[in-house]
Amino acid sequence: MGFVPRGIIPPIITPLTDDGEVNYPVLRQMVNHLIDNGVHGLFPLGTTGEFYAFDDDTYRKILETVKDETRGRVPVYGGANHITTRGVIRLVKICEEVGVDAVSVLTPMFVSQTQDELYAYYKEIAGSTSLPIILYNNKPKTNVTITPATVAKLAEIDNIVAVKDSTGDMTNAAEYIRLTRDNDNFHVLMGRDTLIHAALCYGATGAIASCANVAPRIAADIYDKFMEGDLKGSLDAQFELAPLRIACGMGTFPAVIKEGLVQQGIPVGKCLAPIGELTPEEKEKLHQVLVDMKLV
């Protein structure tokens, strides 16, 4: 039995200064804030972490900072996303050198690959490293989906250990689980924050949940209570988290996540242009959601 991705894993935001540089002291503050509130892993440089915005040196430093501040308390998952196979392999090598526990690899953006091309892409990346690999399916963002049949085939590769499904399509996530349920080495993670409880009921082992940046304890409760057998408590926590995820429809992602943290007094700054700030009306709406969730 190899590495098992489990629990609530926030794709940690990348705090920025007013001039758009990474704010490393606040990144360290975020690591402790999330771990202190019960998350089960940390995932720097995911979509929520604005992975597309940084050069390789900054990428390495972000990973090193999170790994250093985590001090082995929870696993660290590095995002390794690029349009080309060789670009991903270059980032995976940096992840290896930093010593993260696993890597998440998004389907290439912009290029609309066939399933055969996707299979070859992930197979080559897996063959380049001994790190556990999580497939990252986010059709709404990349216009590419890894079909359940392709996932089942990729799951046979030893170090491909999981898929994160951000489609929001429960049938798709359920098919990932159904087609791999006899493979003890492979796991499914939910990538849509409104469906974590449902996914756990089907057999998912956890979630990579962007809203866990803002509401880590509530998100962690969905998993912890489920594992304790308190299904009602888990569902209650899920319904408590839902308005925050729905509020993410305001503005451009991840502006709501960063604004939510700023309203909680954590100075994570703005997103990088071209992502703009929320309007004053949107900020007020978000504030009301946070008040109702007792987060401010």
Phi, psi and chi 1 to 4 in degrees:
 res  aa     phi    psi   chi1   chi2   chi3   chi4
   1 MET       -  119.6 -164.0   68.3  168.7      -
   2 GLY   -89.9 -149.9      -      -      -      -
   3 PHE   -67.9  129.4  178.8   78.5      -      -
   4 VAL  -113.1  108.5 -179.2      -      -      -
   5 PRO   -72.1  126.3    2.3    9.3      -      -
   6 ARG  -147.2  158.9   53.5  167.7  -79.4  -81.7
   7 GLY    80.5 -162.0      -      -      -      -
   8 ILE   -95.7  119.2  -58.4  -62.1      -      -
   9 ILE  -119.8  101.2  -54.9  153.0      -      -
  10 PRO   -71.1  132.2   -6.2   17.7      -      -
  11 PRO   -76.7   96.0   25.3  -25.0      -      -
  12 ILE   -64.5  134.4 -172.9  168.9      -      -
  13 ILE   -65.3  156.5   52.8   92.6      -      -
  14 THR  -101.8  107.6  -54.4      -      -      -
  15 PRO   -68.1  141.3  -10.2   23.6      -      -
  16 LEU  -125.8  149.9  -61.1  172.3      -      -
  17 THR   -80.7  174.1   60.5      -      -      -
  18 ASP   -59.9  -27.6  -70.8  -13.5      -      -
  19 ASP   -97.6   18.1   53.9    4.1      -      -
  20 GLY    81.9   12.8      -      -      -      -
  21 GLU   -90.7  154.5  -62.7  -60.4  -40.7      -
  22 VAL   -66.8  132.4  178.3      -      -      -
  23 ASN   -96.2   90.5 -170.3  -27.8      -      -
  24 TYR   -65.8  -38.7  -66.5  101.9      -      -
  25 PRO   -59.8  -38.7  -25.6   34.7      -      -
  26 VAL   -72.5  -32.0  175.8      -      -      -
  27 LEU   -60.6  -42.5 -177.7   56.1      -      -
  28 ARG   -63.3  -40.1  -71.4  179.8 -176.6  -85.6
  29 GLN   -60.6  -42.6 -177.5 -173.9  -11.5      -
  30 MET   -62.6  -42.5  -83.4  -62.2  -61.7      -
  31 VAL   -55.5  -48.7  167.0      -      -      -
  32 ASN   -69.8  -39.7  -69.6  -52.3      -      -
  33 HIS   -57.7  -45.0  170.7   64.5      -      -
  34 LEU   -71.1  -45.0  -65.9  172.5      -      -
  35 ILE   -65.8  -40.8  -65.9  174.2      -      -
  36 ASP   -62.1  -24.9  -70.0  -12.0      -      -
  37 ASN   -98.8   16.9  -80.7  -76.5      -      -
  38 GLY    92.4   12.4      -      -      -      -
  39 VAL   -69.6  162.1  -55.7      -      -      -
  40 HIS  -108.6    0.6  -52.2   89.9      -      -
  41 GLY  -175.2  167.3      -      -      -      -
  42 LEU  -131.8  141.9  -69.7  173.0      -      -
  43 PHE  -131.7   86.2  172.0   22.3      -      -
  44 PRO   -71.8  150.3   22.3  -27.4      -      -
  45 LEU    66.4   38.4  -64.9  153.3      -      -
  46 GLY   -89.6 -167.2      -      -      -      -
  47 THR   -60.1  -42.4  -47.7      -      -      -
  48 THR   -64.6  -26.7  -46.1      -      -      -
  49 GLY   -87.2   10.8      -      -      -      -
  50 GLU    53.0   47.7  -60.1  172.6   82.3      -
  51 PHE   -54.0  -30.4   71.2   82.9      -      -
  52 TYR   -72.4   -5.9   42.4   76.8      -      -
  53 ALA   -95.3   -5.9      -      -      -      -
  54 PHE  -122.2  144.6  -53.5  107.8      -      -
  55 ASP   -78.3  172.7   61.9   26.7      -      -
  56 ASP   -61.5  -37.1  -73.6    6.6      -      -
  57 ASP   -66.0  -43.2  -69.9  -19.2      -      -
  58 THR   -67.2  -40.8  -51.5      -      -      -
  59 TYR   -54.5  -48.6  172.7   84.4      -      -
  60 ARG   -61.4  -43.9 -178.6 -171.5  -63.6  -89.1
  61 LYS   -67.3  -36.6 -166.0  169.9  172.8 -169.4
  62 ILE   -61.8  -47.9  -70.0  168.1      -      -
  63 LEU   -60.9  -45.1  -70.0  176.6      -      -
  64 GLU   -61.3  -40.8  -75.7  172.3  -13.5      -
  65 THR   -65.0  -45.9  -57.4      -      -      -
  66 VAL   -65.1  -43.9  172.4      -      -      -
  67 LYS   -62.5  -44.4  173.6  104.3  169.4   86.2
  68 ASP   -63.3  -45.7  179.7   63.4      -      -
  69 GLU   -74.4  -26.7 -165.3   61.6   39.3      -
  70 THR   -69.7  -33.3  -61.1      -      -      -
  71 ARG    50.5   41.1  -61.5 -166.1  -58.4  -80.0
  72 GLY    73.3    6.1      -      -      -      -
  73 ARG   -69.5  -34.8  -70.9  175.3  -74.3  171.8
  74 VAL  -140.9  160.8  -64.4      -      -      -
  75 PRO   -66.8  150.2  -15.9   27.1      -      -
  76 VAL  -112.9  126.4  174.1      -      -      -
  77 TYR  -107.4  125.9  -57.8   71.6      -      -
  78 GLY   -99.4  137.1      -      -      -      -
  79 GLY   -81.3  129.1      -      -      -      -
  80 ALA  -127.2   91.1      -      -      -      -
  81 ASN  -123.0  131.1  -51.7  -48.2      -      -
  82 HIS  -159.0  160.0 -161.4  -81.6      -      -
  83 ILE   -75.6  -27.1  -67.9  178.8      -      -
  84 THR  -107.5  154.3   64.3      -      -      -
  85 THR   -59.9  -46.8  -52.6      -      -      -
  86 ARG   -66.5  -31.0   70.7 -178.5 -177.8 -172.9
  87 GLY   -64.3  -41.8      -      -      -      -
  88 VAL   -64.1  -45.3  173.3      -      -      -
  89 ILE   -60.7  -37.4  -70.3  171.0      -      -
  90 ARG   -60.7  -43.6 -168.8 -179.5   75.6 -121.3
  91 LEU   -70.6  -36.5  -64.2  174.1      -      -
  92 VAL   -61.0  -39.0  169.0      -      -      -
  93 LYS   -60.8  -40.6  -73.4  -75.9  172.5 -110.4
  94 ILE   -63.0  -42.5  -63.3  173.9      -      -
  95 CYS   -58.4  -41.7  -73.9      -      -      -
  96 GLU   -61.7  -46.7  -81.4 -177.4  -11.0      -
  97 GLU   -64.1  -36.9  -71.7  160.7   13.0      -
  98 VAL   -73.3  -28.8  171.5      -      -      -
  99 GLY    90.1   34.5      -      -      -      -
 100 VAL   -70.2  165.9  -57.8      -      -      -
 101 ASP   -85.7  -27.9  -62.1  -78.6      -      -
 102 ALA  -161.8  163.6      -      -      -      -
 103 VAL  -124.3  145.1  -73.8      -      -      -
 104 SER  -107.2  129.9  160.5      -      -      -
 105 VAL  -123.6  115.7 -179.4      -      -      -
 106 LEU   -75.2  150.7 -176.0   60.3      -      -
 107 THR   -60.7  144.6   55.0      -      -      -
 108 PRO   -59.2  136.1  -24.2   34.5      -      -
 109 MET   -78.9  159.1  -55.2  137.6  -82.8      -
 110 PHE    72.5  -46.3 -166.3   71.6      -      -
 111 VAL   -79.2  124.1 -172.4      -      -      -
 112 SER   -95.7   91.0  -61.0      -      -      -
 113 GLN   -79.1  161.0  -42.8   81.2  -33.1      -
 114 THR   -81.7  169.0   64.6      -      -      -
 115 GLN   -63.8  -37.0  -66.6  -57.4  -57.4      -
 116 ASP   -62.8  -41.3  -73.7  -12.9      -      -
 117 GLU   -66.2  -39.5  -74.5  167.3  -25.5      -
 118 LEU   -63.6  -42.7  -86.0  179.4      -      -
 119 TYR   -60.4  -46.5  179.4   80.5      -      -
 120 ALA   -64.0  -38.3      -      -      -      -
 121 TYR   -59.2  -54.1  167.9   76.9      -      -
 122 TYR   -69.3  -35.2  -79.5  113.6      -      -
 123 LYS   -63.9  -42.5 -174.8  169.4 -170.8 -116.3
 124 GLU   -66.9  -40.9 -172.3  175.9  -22.0      -
 125 ILE   -64.2  -45.2  -68.1  160.8      -      -
 126 ALA   -60.9  -37.4      -      -      -      -
 127 GLY   -70.8  -15.3      -      -      -      -
 128 SER   -89.1   -5.6   78.6      -      -      -
 129 THR  -148.4  158.6 -177.2      -      -      -
 130 SER   -98.4   -3.6   57.6      -      -      -
 131 LEU   -67.8  145.7  -78.5  173.7      -      -
 132 PRO   -64.6  139.1  -16.2   27.7      -      -
 133 ILE  -116.4  135.5  -71.7  173.5      -      -
 134 ILE  -110.6  121.5  -63.3  163.1      -      -
 135 LEU   -70.7  141.7  -45.8  172.1      -      -
 136 TYR  -124.5  109.2  176.9    9.2      -      -
 137 ASN  -103.8  114.0 -167.4   49.5      -      -
 138 ASN  -138.0   69.3 -167.2  -14.4      -      -
 139 LYS   -55.2  -40.0 -170.9 -175.0  179.3 -167.8
 140 PRO   -57.6  -26.6  -24.8   33.6      -      -
 141 LYS   -97.0  -33.1  -71.7  -90.2 -171.5  -98.7
 142 THR  -108.2  -12.6   65.6      -      -      -
 143 ASN    66.5   17.0 -159.3   33.8      -      -
 144 VAL  -128.4  139.8  173.8      -      -      -
 145 THR  -125.3  145.8 -161.8      -      -      -
 146 ILE   -93.6  113.1  -39.5  172.2      -      -
 147 THR   -67.4  156.2   64.3      -      -      -
 148 PRO   -54.0  -38.5  -31.7   39.0      -      -
 149 ALA   -64.2  -39.4      -      -      -      -
 150 THR   -68.9  -40.2  -57.4      -      -      -
 151 VAL   -60.7  -43.6  164.4      -      -      -
 152 ALA   -61.0  -37.1      -      -      -      -
 153 LYS   -70.1  -44.6 -152.8  165.5  117.9 -172.5
 154 LEU   -65.7  -30.2  -75.1  166.2      -      -
 155 ALA   -63.3  -17.5      -      -      -      -
 156 GLU   -74.9  -16.9  -62.1  -61.1  -39.0      -
 157 ILE   -77.7  128.6  -63.5  169.0      -      -
 158 ASP   -49.6  -48.6  -80.8   -9.4      -      -
 159 ASN   -95.4   10.1   60.6  -31.7      -      -
 160 ILE   -92.1  106.4  -66.2 -177.7      -      -
 161 VAL  -107.9  -11.5  -61.2      -      -      -
 162 ALA  -164.6  165.9      -      -      -      -
 163 VAL  -130.6  138.5   62.2      -      -      -
 164 LYS  -101.7  125.2  171.9 -166.0  176.8 -174.1
 165 ASP  -109.0  109.5 -173.8   17.7      -      -
 166 SER  -106.1   19.1  -66.1      -      -      -
 167 THR   -70.6  -27.9   58.0      -      -      -
 168 GLY    79.3    4.6      -      -      -      -
 169 ASP   -99.3  105.1  176.6   -9.6      -      -
 170 MET   -64.5  -30.7 -165.3   60.2 -148.3      -
 171 THR   -63.3  -41.0  -58.1      -      -      -
 172 ASN   -63.1  -47.8 -170.3   68.7      -      -
 173 ALA   -61.3  -40.5      -      -      -      -
 174 ALA   -64.5  -36.9      -      -      -      -
 175 GLU   -68.1  -38.4  -79.4  -62.9  -81.9      -
 176 TYR   -56.2  -45.0  -75.8  169.0      -      -
 177 ILE   -68.8  -46.4  -66.3  165.7      -      -
 178 ARG   -60.1  -44.8 -177.6  177.6   76.0   84.0
 179 LEU   -77.5  -12.5  -66.6  177.7      -      -
 180 THR  -118.2    9.7   60.5      -      -      -
 181 ARG   -69.1  -16.1   71.1 -166.6 -173.0  -74.7
 182 ASP   -92.9    1.9  -62.6  -31.4      -      -
 183 ASN  -104.3  100.7 -178.5  -16.4      -      -
 184 ASP   -65.8  -17.3  -70.2  -19.9      -      -
 185 ASN   -86.7   -5.2 -175.5   47.4      -      -
 186 PHE  -122.9  142.1 -167.9   79.1      -      -
 187 HIS  -135.4  157.4  -46.1  -82.7      -      -
 188 VAL  -118.9  131.5  175.6      -      -      -
 189 LEU  -113.8  136.5  -62.6  166.9      -      -
 190 MET   -80.7  137.7  177.7   44.7   71.9      -
 191 GLY  -114.4    8.6      -      -      -      -
 192 ARG  -119.4  116.8 -177.2   59.6   64.5   91.9
 193 ASP   -65.0  -18.2  -63.8    3.3      -      -
 194 THR   -82.2   -7.3   45.0      -      -      -
 195 LEU  -120.6   17.2  -65.2  173.4      -      -
 196 ILE   -63.4  -49.3  -59.5  167.6      -      -
 197 HIS   -59.8  -45.8  174.7   82.7      -      -
 198 ALA   -58.8  -44.4      -      -      -      -
 199 ALA   -63.5  -40.2      -      -      -      -
 200 LEU   -62.3  -39.5  -67.6  172.1      -      -
 201 CYS   -60.7  -33.7  -69.6      -      -      -
 202 TYR   -80.8  -17.8  -89.5   70.3      -      -
 203 GLY   120.4    7.6      -      -      -      -
 204 ALA   -64.7  155.9      -      -      -      -
 205 THR  -100.7   -1.2   56.7      -      -      -
 206 GLY   165.1 -161.0      -      -      -      -
 207 ALA  -151.3  144.4      -      -      -      -
 208 ILE   -99.8  103.4  -65.6  177.0      -      -
 209 ALA  -118.8  110.1      -      -      -      -
 210 SER   -62.0  -36.0   56.9      -      -      -
 211 CYS   -67.4  -14.8  -69.8      -      -      -
 212 ALA   -67.2  -14.9      -      -      -      -
 213 ASN   -62.0  -40.8  -82.4  -78.6      -      -
 214 VAL   -93.7  -34.0  179.0      -      -      -
 215 ALA  -129.0   60.7      -      -      -      -
 216 PRO   -61.6  -40.7   17.7  -28.7      -      -
 217 ARG   -68.0  -41.6 -173.4   61.2  -99.7  166.2
 218 ILE   -63.0  -45.6  -64.4  168.2      -      -
 219 ALA   -62.8  -44.6      -      -      -      -
 220 ALA   -62.5  -32.6      -      -      -      -
 221 ASP   -62.5  -33.9  -83.7  -13.4      -      -
 222 ILE   -57.2  -44.4  -57.9  171.9      -      -
 223 TYR   -76.9  -50.4  178.9   80.2      -      -
 224 ASP   -59.3  -45.7  -70.3  -15.4      -      -
 225 LYS   -67.8  -37.1  -71.0 -177.8 -172.3  -60.6
 226 PHE   -59.9  -46.1 -174.6   88.8      -      -
 227 MET   -66.8  -27.5  -64.1  -52.4  -74.4      -
 228 GLU   -79.6   -6.4  -72.0  159.5   12.6      -
 229 GLY    88.6    6.5      -      -      -      -
 230 ASP   -91.0   78.9  177.5    6.8      -      -
 231 LEU   -66.1  -36.0  -62.6 -168.0      -      -
 232 LYS   -66.2  -42.8 -177.8 -173.8 -178.1  -60.2
 233 GLY   -62.0  -38.9      -      -      -      -
 234 SER   -64.6  -44.7  170.5      -      -      -
 235 LEU   -67.4  -38.3 -176.6   59.1      -      -
 236 ASP   -58.9  -44.3  -73.4  -13.3      -      -
 237 ALA   -64.7  -38.7      -      -      -      -
 238 GLN   -60.5  -44.9  175.2   68.6   81.3      -
 239 PHE   -69.8  -27.8  -75.0  153.0      -      -
 240 GLU   -69.8  -34.6 -157.7 -178.5  -21.3      -
 241 LEU   -77.6  -29.0 -174.1   68.9      -      -
 242 ALA   -52.8  -45.0      -      -      -      -
 243 PRO   -60.8  -30.6  -23.6   33.1      -      -
 244 LEU   -68.3  -44.3  177.8   59.6      -      -
 245 ARG   -64.3  -39.3  175.1   62.6 -174.3   85.2
 246 ILE   -67.8  -34.6  -70.5  159.7      -      -
 247 ALA   -64.4  -20.8      -      -      -      -
 248 CYS   -66.1  -11.0  -72.8      -      -      -
 249 GLY   -68.1  -17.0      -      -      -      -
 250 MET   -78.4  144.9  -60.8 -171.1  -64.6      -
 251 GLY    64.8 -171.9      -      -      -      -
 252 THR  -100.8  134.4  -61.1      -      -      -
 253 PHE   -63.3  137.4 -168.4   80.1      -      -
 254 PRO  -102.3   41.5   35.4  -31.3      -      -
 255 ALA   -58.9  -38.1      -      -      -      -
 256 VAL   -65.1  -39.8  164.8      -      -      -
 257 ILE   -62.8  -46.6  -56.2  -66.5      -      -
 258 LYS   -66.4  -43.4  -78.5 -163.1  161.7  174.3
 259 GLU   -62.2  -38.5  176.0   61.6   28.0      -
 260 GLY   -60.1  -41.7      -      -      -      -
 261 LEU   -68.6  -41.2  -73.5  160.0      -      -
 262 VAL   -59.6  -42.5  168.0      -      -      -
 263 GLN   -66.4  -22.2  -70.4 -165.4   15.5      -
 264 GLN   -87.4    0.3  -71.3  177.4  -56.6      -
 265 GLY    91.1   12.3      -      -      -      -
 266 ILE  -102.1  114.1  -57.4  175.4      -      -
 267 PRO   -79.5   72.2   29.7  -32.4      -      -
 268 VAL   -84.0   -7.5  -62.8      -      -      -
 269 GLY    78.4 -167.7      -      -      -      -
 270 LYS   -96.1  174.0  -55.9  179.3 -178.5   69.7
 271 CYS   -79.7  161.1  -62.0      -      -      -
 272 LEU   -75.0  141.5  -87.4  180.0      -      -
 273 ALA   -57.2  142.1      -      -      -      -
 274 PRO   -87.7    6.8   33.3  -36.3      -      -
 275 ILE   -73.4  123.3  -60.3  175.0      -      -
 276 GLY   -94.2  172.1      -      -      -      -
 277 GLU   -75.2  162.0  -81.2 -168.1   84.9      -
 278 LEU   -67.3  154.7  -60.8 -174.4      -      -
 279 THR   -72.4  161.7   65.2      -      -      -
 280 PRO   -54.8  -37.0  -27.8   34.7      -      -
 281 GLU   -66.8  -41.2  -61.9   75.7   44.9      -
 282 GLU   -66.5  -39.7  -71.7  168.9  -23.6      -
 283 LYS   -60.9  -39.3  -73.3 -177.7 -177.9 -177.4
 284 GLU   -67.5  -41.9 -172.2   44.2   50.9      -
 285 LYS   -60.9  -45.3  -90.5 -171.6 -164.2  159.2
 286 LEU   -62.7  -41.3  177.0   59.3      -      -
 287 HIS   -57.7  -41.7 -171.8   71.8      -      -
 288 GLN   -64.2  -39.2 -160.2   46.1   58.4      -
 289 VAL   -61.1  -44.7  169.1      -      -      -
 290 LEU   -66.9  -36.6  -63.1  177.3      -      -
 291 VAL   -62.7  -47.5  167.7      -      -      -
 292 ASP   -61.7  -30.1  -67.2  -15.3      -      -
 293 MET   -89.9    2.7  -68.4  172.8   75.1      -
 294 LYS    59.0   37.3  -58.8 -178.2  177.1   62.8
 295 LEU  -100.5  -12.2  -69.5  169.6      -      -
 296 VAL  -131.3      -  -69.6      -      -      -
